[in-house]
Amino acid sequence: MNPSKRGFGRAVVMGGSIAGLLSARVLSEHFEKVVILERERLPDGPEQRKAVPQGRHIHAMLEAGLKVLEELFPGLLEELEAGGADRIDMGRDAAWFHFGAWKPRFVSGYETILCSRPYLEWKVRGRIVALPNVELRQGYAVQGLLTEGPGGRVTGVKVEGPDGEETLAADLVVDATGRGSRAPQWLEQLGYGRPEEEQVGIELAYTSRFYERPAHSRNDWKSLALYARAPDSWRSGFLANVEGGRWIVSLSGYFGDHPPTDEAGFLEFTRGLPTPHIHEALRGAKPLTQPVMHKIPTSRWLHFERMPRFPDGFVLLGDSVCALNPVYGQGMTVISLGARRLGECLAAQARSTPGNLQGLSRRFQKGLARSIGLSWMLATTMDLIYPRTRGKRPPGLKLLQWSIGNLVDLTSLDEASCERFYRVLHLRGGLEVLLQPKLALALAAYSLKSLFVPLAQRVNLDRMPRAPGIRTPAGGERMDTAA
Ligand SMILES: Cc1cc2nc3c(=O)[nH]c(=O)nc-3n(C[C@H](O)[C@H](O)[C@H](O)COP(=O)(O)OP(=O)(O)OC[C@H]3O[C@@H](n4cnc5c(N)ncnc54)[C@H](O)[C@@H]3O)c2cc1C
């Protein structure tokens, strides 16, 4: 876009992680100047960051998120691949034991990219700092919001930088400071009150480590996910190819059954996973790092969109609004969709009231809540199956859990149902996707069967399905060896 056509003046983004970077990218199309304030000094390469400790753990990107990345950064996925990431088809290349049954292996058309979180963030950051109207200031910790007066619009931020405290004026301030955001306190101090907080207590922890990927593996998968069947078990395990010829292995356990960080304990934990495949893959594999743990006590959603009063000139995006249980792999995708929505809101605002941001904040937060809603519902409905999960249980929850459980089982039996399910799971469509008559009939029939036939006779519990053959460009059929 021609800079002179940008409709607004200066935007300030607090936080230079994934939500901050994606926000800056969409803001760069609408603001003359975008300043990102990041409190940490950032590495020059794909290294772990102290302020983003979750970066040491497996990070999947769902297909809807991948699409947004492609839109915002043309050629990024090829760049990631060129540096060693694997772009995979979820049906063909991922072996998935889900809720106690194997998913069929087929070419699904749903893609993801396998790479480490620091590598992804570093590549995205490279694209952002190359934008002529974006400035990334490192070592700047935001201390508070500036307003026009009590209850007035937000006009900038107070920030502690290398030269002491200063103020920075802005037409729009974006909070992308993650789960530790102080926005609730700041809004309260400014007289707006606090947002309603929804929490679902899971006492989850991830423990992860990197391994050298064995050179001559005969595995026909590039990622392996073993999910517990609630409520009987709560341990899950994930293994995926990442750049640098490595595997990342993340183990997780709910309710204090946390994967240990010592060598023997880590391996021993894999014996308690729903299938032995990760345990077998790791036997003899060479570890490259020590296991590290990250605790996630709750999924949390702050409902800024429900606040009776909310200031203009301020929006929030990312974990500062909603931090989801990571086992469902939705966080970065929900952030990507939120960033896209911010761009759409700004474009609509520029058309309807050029140069004026009044009303944008509320419209955006309401729209963002709609983007978050499906992911929150899917994650918390499944987590609330465990009697030990803390959280509000709405009426009709048991029926919903029973229906989703049956749907998940059904998707292990046939590709068509699985394809529809992937569409919802990868946030490419809403729940209406599941209302297609053929699927609804199959689900009704399966649900009836579930009342009479034991689980082991209904779904594939035992044998990992083989990957389908892949058509080569010449048309011949071959088996891909993935690792
Ligand atoms: C163990 C684990 C595994 C996960 N796995 C997945 C997965 O598989 N797929 C997925 O999509 N998501 C996953 N997630 C979720 C994902 O990591 C988050 O949704 C995402 O990182 C949130 O990004 P963010 O930019 O909102 O916040 P963060 O990444 O937390 O970044 C916040 C940034 O703000 C900066 N900051 C904080 N305060 C200030 C301040 N006052 N001033 C200036 N800067 C500040 C910080 O330094 C940091 O850079 C996982 C999370 C965890 C914990």
Ligand as a Chemical Component Dictionary entry (heavy atoms), coordinates in Angstrom:
data_LIG
# 
_chem_comp.id                   LIG 
_chem_comp.type                 NON-POLYMER 
_chem_comp.pdbx_formal_charge   0 
_chem_comp.three_letter_code    LIG 
# 
loop_
_chem_comp_atom.comp_id 
_chem_comp_atom.atom_id 
_chem_comp_atom.alt_atom_id 
_chem_comp_atom.type_symbol 
_chem_comp_atom.charge 
_chem_comp_atom.model_Cartn_x 
_chem_comp_atom.model_Cartn_y 
_chem_comp_atom.model_Cartn_z 
_chem_comp_atom.pdbx_ordinal 
LIG C1  C1  C 0 3.580  -25.596 26.965 1  
LIG C2  C2  C 0 2.843  -24.851 25.900 2  
LIG C3  C3  C 0 2.672  -25.421 24.652 3  
LIG C4  C4  C 0 1.962  -24.747 23.666 4  
LIG N1  N1  N 0 1.734  -25.354 22.472 5  
LIG C5  C5  C 0 1.049  -24.699 21.513 6  
LIG C6  C6  C 0 0.808  -25.303 20.249 7  
LIG O1  O1  O 0 1.134  -26.466 20.008 8  
LIG N2  N2  N 0 0.182  -24.569 19.302 9  
LIG C7  C7  C 0 -0.245 -23.294 19.536 10 
LIG O2  O2  O 0 -0.801 -22.670 18.636 11 
LIG N3  N3  N 0 -0.070 -22.713 20.742 12 
LIG C8  C8  C 0 0.559  -23.373 21.717 13 
LIG N4  N4  N 0 0.742  -22.787 22.929 14 
LIG C9  C9  C 0 0.167  -21.444 23.155 15 
LIG C10 C10 C 0 1.061  -20.354 22.602 16 
LIG O3  O3  O 0 2.363  -20.512 23.095 17 
LIG C11 C11 C 0 0.496  -18.994 23.007 18 
LIG O4  O4  O 0 -0.846 -18.906 22.623 19 
LIG C12 C12 C 0 1.289  -17.861 22.386 20 
LIG O5  O5  O 0 2.656  -18.002 22.605 21 
LIG C13 C13 C 0 0.848  -16.524 22.962 22 
LIG O6  O6  O 0 1.531  -15.521 22.288 23 
LIG P1  P1  P 0 1.462  -14.017 22.782 24 
LIG O7  O7  O 0 2.248  -13.227 21.801 25 
LIG O8  O8  O 0 0.073  -13.636 23.074 26 
LIG O9  O9  O 0 2.200  -14.008 24.199 27 
LIG P2  P2  P 0 3.668  -14.448 24.593 28 
LIG O10 O10 O 0 4.246  -15.377 23.604 29 
LIG O11 O11 O 0 3.592  -14.908 25.998 30 
LIG O12 O12 O 0 4.534  -13.116 24.505 31 
LIG C14 C14 C 0 4.332  -11.984 25.283 32 
LIG C15 C15 C 0 5.441  -10.982 24.925 33 
LIG O13 O13 O 0 5.186  -9.744  25.574 34 
LIG C16 C16 C 0 6.393  -9.274  26.167 35 
LIG N5  N5  N 0 5.986  -8.434  27.303 36 
LIG C17 C17 C 0 5.356  -8.830  28.436 37 
LIG N6  N6  N 0 5.103  -7.763  29.230 38 
LIG C18 C18 C 0 5.577  -6.681  28.581 39 
LIG C19 C19 C 0 5.599  -5.283  28.873 40 
LIG N7  N7  N 0 5.072  -4.804  30.007 41 
LIG N8  N8  N 0 6.170  -4.434  27.972 42 
LIG C20 C20 C 0 6.704  -4.906  26.809 43 
LIG N9  N9  N 0 6.715  -6.220  26.488 44 
LIG C21 C21 C 0 6.148  -7.086  27.358 45 
LIG C22 C22 C 0 7.132  -10.546 26.556 46 
LIG O14 O14 O 0 8.503  -10.310 26.735 47 
LIG C23 C23 C 0 6.819  -11.444 25.353 48 
LIG O15 O15 O 0 7.733  -11.222 24.318 49 
LIG C24 C24 C 0 1.434  -23.452 23.936 50 
LIG C25 C25 C 0 1.602  -22.879 25.193 51 
LIG C26 C26 C 0 2.287  -23.572 26.172 52 
LIG C27 C27 C 0 2.421  -22.956 27.535 53 
# 
loop_
_chem_comp_bond.comp_id 
_chem_comp_bond.atom_id_1 
_chem_comp_bond.atom_id_2 
_chem_comp_bond.value_order 
_chem_comp_bond.pdbx_ordinal 
LIG C1  C2  SING 1  
LIG C2  C3  SING 2  
LIG C2  C26 DOUB 3  
LIG C3  C4  DOUB 4  
LIG C4  N1  SING 5  
LIG C4  C24 SING 6  
LIG N1  C5  DOUB 7  
LIG C5  C6  SING 8  
LIG C5  C8  SING 9  
LIG C6  O1  DOUB 10 
LIG C6  N2  SING 11 
LIG N2  C7  SING 12 
LIG C7  O2  DOUB 13 
LIG C7  N3  SING 14 
LIG N3  C8  DOUB 15 
LIG C8  N4  SING 16 
LIG N4  C9  SING 17 
LIG N4  C24 SING 18 
LIG C9  C10 SING 19 
LIG C10 O3  SING 20 
LIG C10 C11 SING 21 
LIG C11 O4  SING 22 
LIG C11 C12 SING 23 
LIG C12 O5  SING 24 
LIG C12 C13 SING 25 
LIG C13 O6  SING 26 
LIG O6  P1  SING 27 
LIG P1  O7  DOUB 28 
LIG P1  O8  SING 29 
LIG P1  O9  SING 30 
LIG O9  P2  SING 31 
LIG P2  O10 DOUB 32 
LIG P2  O11 SING 33 
LIG P2  O12 SING 34 
LIG O12 C14 SING 35 
LIG C14 C15 SING 36 
LIG C15 O13 SING 37 
LIG C15 C23 SING 38 
LIG O13 C16 SING 39 
LIG C16 N5  SING 40 
LIG C16 C22 SING 41 
LIG N5  C17 SING 42 
LIG N5  C21 SING 43 
LIG C17 N6  DOUB 44 
LIG N6  C18 SING 45 
LIG C18 C19 SING 46 
LIG C18 C21 DOUB 47 
LIG C19 N7  SING 48 
LIG C19 N8  DOUB 49 
LIG N8  C20 SING 50 
LIG C20 N9  DOUB 51 
LIG N9  C21 SING 52 
LIG C22 O14 SING 53 
LIG C22 C23 SING 54 
LIG C23 O15 SING 55 
LIG C24 C25 DOUB 56 
LIG C25 C26 SING 57 
LIG C26 C27 SING 58 
# 
